[in-house]
Amino acid sequence: MPATPQNTTTENDPRWAAVVDRDRAADGQFYYAVRTTGIYCRPSCPARTARPENVEFHATRADAERAGYRPCKRCRPEQPALHEQHAQTVAALCHYIESMTTPPTLAELGRRAGLSPWHLQRVFRAVTGLSPKAYAEACRNRRLRAALERDGSVTEAIFAAGYNANSRFYEHSDHILGMTPSDYRAGGANNRIRFAIGECSLGSILVAASERGLCAIFLGDDPQALTRDLQDRFSKAELIGADRDFEQLVARVVGLVETPNLGLDLPLDIRGTAFQQRVWQALREIPGGATASYADIARRIGQPNASRAVAQACGANKLAVVIPCHRVVRTDGSLSGYRWGVERKRALLQREAGDERKR
């Protein structure tokens, strides 16, 4: 028989809110059981919401079954959740795509997964944030970068990566590498980067820009350390001390640091993996004065289990304040590590919150 009623008030339990909202993110974290029916469910179960006084919570399925409950026939809590099944399917497809030199068609992937091409496209994008075609392109571009770092000709690297013709690759090479293949092989040689170091209320600030746009904004206490960081990140590029016009750009960036909510309308040269690009775009969508957790960002980009990878992408951000990784906090709202120091993170958030209160 089901266990006796609990003494705690169900409606005051934060897990009850997840049940009412049918929150899929809570699936697997706990189960709820209904005394009047003798069944237990996932938090996201689509069945009619039970009366709270008839509900009790269990940490695991085994706990619920030991208490005398049987699994719901609608949400099937004894089986992997649908999103978990989708994640497993997509993970297998990703491995298959990575093993193929020529990107497989959507129809071929659908047959392997047992899904229609339309449904597969929808499921794949929900799990990875990318279409199968975009994922295949990212894999091919990664193979190209690896091939360019080995010995051999550029042409050999292009074909080894899966491009059927040089012309097809060169149509998009600038977007893929941010430079010519020969320059990429040379470690960024022939790329000119202007930079300057200034001072702001948060300490020293280094601003650097390529021909494409701002490519680095670093904060710190030691100007020489900031310069070394820039040299390490663009080891073969030609670094040029800024002129008076560039110092005006630095002044605009300093203004952003002092008043982060104003934003900065300048072109950016954002270099990173497809995953990092998606994370950084999600960060730029967090409004000033607001924060989001790593888990929030992971869900927004369609990869709810990638909180740790999101944190790593935040740490790889080279454009302080412009890509506002300072707006990402722990789930409990506390401040986590910040590449340029937690105290600077706290100061930026306080300024943004103060700007919002003044409006």
Rosetta blueprint (number, residue, H / E / L):
1 M L
2 P L
3 A L
4 T L
5 P L
6 Q L
7 N L
8 T L
9 T L
10 T H
11 E H
12 N H
13 D L
14 P H
15 R H
16 W H
17 A H
18 A H
19 V H
20 V H
21 D L
22 R L
23 D L
24 R H
25 A H
26 A H
27 D E
28 G L
29 Q L
30 F E
31 Y E
32 Y E
33 A E
34 V E
35 R L
36 T L
37 T L
38 G L
39 I E
40 Y E
41 C E
42 R L
43 P L
44 S L
45 C L
46 P L
47 A L
48 R L
49 T L
50 A L
51 R L
52 P H
53 E H
54 N H
55 V E
56 E E
57 F E
58 H E
59 A L
60 T L
61 R H
62 A H
63 D H
64 A H
65 E H
66 R H
67 A L
68 G L
69 Y L
70 R E
71 P E
72 C L
73 K L
74 R L
75 C L
76 R L
77 P L
78 E L
79 Q L
80 P L
81 A L
82 L H
83 H H
84 E H
85 Q H
86 H H
87 A H
88 Q H
89 T H
90 V H
91 A H
92 A H
93 L H
94 C H
95 H H
96 Y H
97 I H
98 E H
99 S H
100 M L
101 T L
102 T L
103 P L
104 P L
105 T L
106 L H
107 A H
108 E H
109 L H
110 G H
111 R H
112 R H
113 A H
114 G L
115 L L
116 S L
117 P H
118 W H
119 H H
120 L H
121 Q H
122 R H
123 V H
124 F H
125 R H
126 A H
127 V H
128 T H
129 G L
130 L L
131 S L
132 P H
133 K H
134 A H
135 Y H
136 A H
137 E H
138 A H
139 C H
140 R H
141 N H
142 R H
143 R H
144 L H
145 R H
146 A H
147 A H
148 L H
149 E L
150 R L
151 D L
152 G L
153 S L
154 V H
155 T H
156 E H
157 A H
158 I H
159 F H
160 A H
161 A L
162 G L
163 Y L
164 N L
165 A L
166 N H
167 S H
168 R H
169 F H
170 Y H
171 E L
172 H L
173 S H
174 D H
175 H H
176 I H
177 L H
178 G L
179 M L
180 T L
181 P H
182 S H
183 D H
184 Y H
185 R H
186 A L
187 G L
188 G L
189 A L
190 N L
191 N L
192 R E
193 I E
194 R E
195 F E
196 A E
197 I E
198 G E
199 E E
200 C E
201 S L
202 L L
203 G E
204 S E
205 I E
206 L E
207 V E
208 A E
209 A E
210 S L
211 E L
212 R L
213 G L
214 L E
215 C E
216 A E
217 I E
218 F E
219 L E
220 G E
221 D L
222 D L
223 P H
224 Q H
225 A H
226 L H
227 T H
228 R H
229 D H
230 L H
231 Q H
232 D H
233 R H
234 F L
235 S L
236 K L
237 A L
238 E E
239 L E
240 I E
241 G E
242 A L
243 D L
244 R H
245 D H
246 F H
247 E H
248 Q H
249 L H
250 V H
251 A H
252 R H
253 V H
254 V H
255 G H
256 L H
257 V H
258 E H
259 T L
260 P H
261 N H
262 L H
263 G L
264 L L
265 D L
266 L L
267 P L
268 L E
269 D L
270 I L
271 R L
272 G L
273 T L
274 A H
275 F H
276 Q H
277 Q H
278 R H
279 V H
280 W H
281 Q H
282 A H
283 L H
284 R H
285 E L
286 I L
287 P L
288 G L
289 G L
290 A L
291 T L
292 A E
293 S E
294 Y H
295 A H
296 D H
297 I H
298 A H
299 R H
300 R H
301 I L
302 G L
303 Q L
304 P L
305 N L
306 A L
307 S H
308 R H
309 A H
310 V H
311 A H
312 Q H
313 A H
314 C H
315 G H
316 A L
317 N L
318 K L
319 L E
320 A L
321 V L
322 V L
323 I L
324 P L
325 C H
326 H H
327 R H
328 V E
329 V E
330 R L
331 T L
332 D L
333 G L
334 S L
335 L L
336 S L
337 G L
338 Y L
339 R L
340 W L
341 G L
342 V H
343 E H
344 R H
345 K H
346 R H
347 A H
348 L H
349 L H
350 Q H
351 R H
352 E H
353 A H
354 G H
355 D H
356 E H
357 R H
358 K H
359 R L
